[in-house]
Amino acid sequence: MQFCPLRIALLSCALLCVHAALSADAPPTPAAVAPPADASSTPAAASIPPAATVVPAAPQNAIEPDHFDLSRPEIRSFIDQLVAQGLDRDQLTAVLSAAEPQGRVIDAMTRPVEKTLQWWEYRAHVLTPARIEAGVQLWHEHKELLDQIALEYQVPPEYLIAVLGVETQYGRVTGRYRVVDALATLGFDYPPRANYFRRELGEYLLLAHEEGFEPLSIRGSYAGAMGALQFMPSSYRKYAVSTVHARASDLWNEWGDIFASTANYLHQYGWQYSAPVLAETQFAGDAVLAPAEHMALNETLGSLRARGLSVASTLPDSTPALLLAAPEPDTMVYRIGFHNFYVLTRYNSSPLYAMAVHDLAEALRQQIAQEAAL
């Protein structure tokens, strides 16, 4: 195992991601465990740099141990497994010896923001004029590149930008915890999801070996998500692509890699070009409809219409669909998600997240169209 000096040029600034201390939707999704990063207190820059945000590490609880006890059986077994995959035992031991438990990571896992905010609050937090304007600007700056990638992967450019906007404010807020600390804490000291995060820690160390970066230097979310797209390590290894056919993809600094990796992820999960994502509904009944507990296309348009929903869609009644609750302050509103909505929930399993991505994409598309009509 050879860990080379950090390849990625990380730029330092003091931006604080409010969600990084508050949110995670269970269970973790393949791409981004954390809900959208927030930098709403930071005005949109005149030019949006594709750079990672590095902020000081979270203060450590005084009662926490400084380091992990590598004599623990589960840690010894973890090291043995990675050595069997070709990594160097001494270098693995050195990295894990330097990892530091983070109690705030575990605290954050117990307070998912989607379970504390109603839809109207979440939407208002994400769909701000500054975020829309910054996304439109990014589209203008990279229109040719976006058009090329959208054509290759058959994913509209507005969704490539919207995912990036909801995740990290277009790459400006990418996390404050060392990834190795976050994943080790959750993998060894958070029993409810230890197996998942232990696997991701292994994926991260393999990724560092493959792409040649220093594993103690990369920072990300409290859940170990990295870069402008907040990919988990396993998703980084599986879906990240390089548009210049480089040995390693760069999801911090290369816009081509960032856009193409988003498109590749959605494409691999079955995005259908020109197919709808959401439909609005009207419901005249008095009963409260209960959406499915888990994201699944477990209804059809016909079954939802039979429950009293009027759906603004010309799709046939046999179209697979799912019911979504989108409450407003003074009333309950329902929306209908289709296959492409389900694809968005493969990126993050929260329905609030997927609705926010869709609504931001629509806002971006509409503003671009209005500008073109002038």
Number of C-alpha atoms within 10 A of each C-alpha: 19 15 18 14 11 16 12 17 11 17 15 12 13 11 20 22 24 14 21 27 24 21 27 29 21 15 12 20 19 19 24 26 26 33 25 31 29 23 19 17 10 12 10 19 11 8 10 16 16 19 23 28 25 23 20 15 12 15 9 14 12 8 7 12 13 15 14 20 12 15 9 11 10 13 19 13 13 18 21 15 13 18 15 10 12 11 18 16 15 11 13 19 15 10 16 20 14 14 22 19 24 27 21 19 25 18 14 19 23 13 16 19 22 19 13 12 13 16 22 13 14 17 19 11 16 25 18 13 12 17 23 22 15 23 26 20 19 18 21 12 13 13 13 11 15 25 15 14 24 21 13 13 19 18 23 19 22 23 24 23 26 26 28 23 29 25 28 24 30 26 26 30 29 32 33 23 27 25 27 26 26 27 32 25 26 28 23 19 16 18 11 9 16 17 14 15 24 21 15 24 26 22 19 22 22 21 18 21 19 16 18 19 19 18 23 18 14 22 27 28 32 33 29 30 28 25 28 32 29 32 30 29 29 20 20 25 18 14 20 25 25 19 17 11 9 10 11 17 22 24 29 25 20 17 21 20 23 28 28 26 28 26 29 23 25 23 18 11 15 13 23 15 14 10 10 14 20 23 14 15 19 13 17 9 10 6 8 9 17 10 13 14 6 11 18 16 17 13 18 19 24 17 16 18 14 10 12 15 22 15 19 12 14 6 12 10 14 11 14 18 26 23 24 21 19 18 15 13 10 6 7 12 17 21 18 24 26 22 20 23 23 24 21 24 20 20 25 26 26 25 21 23 26 25 23 24 28 21 18 26 24 15 20 25 20 14 14 16 11 10 8 8 7 5
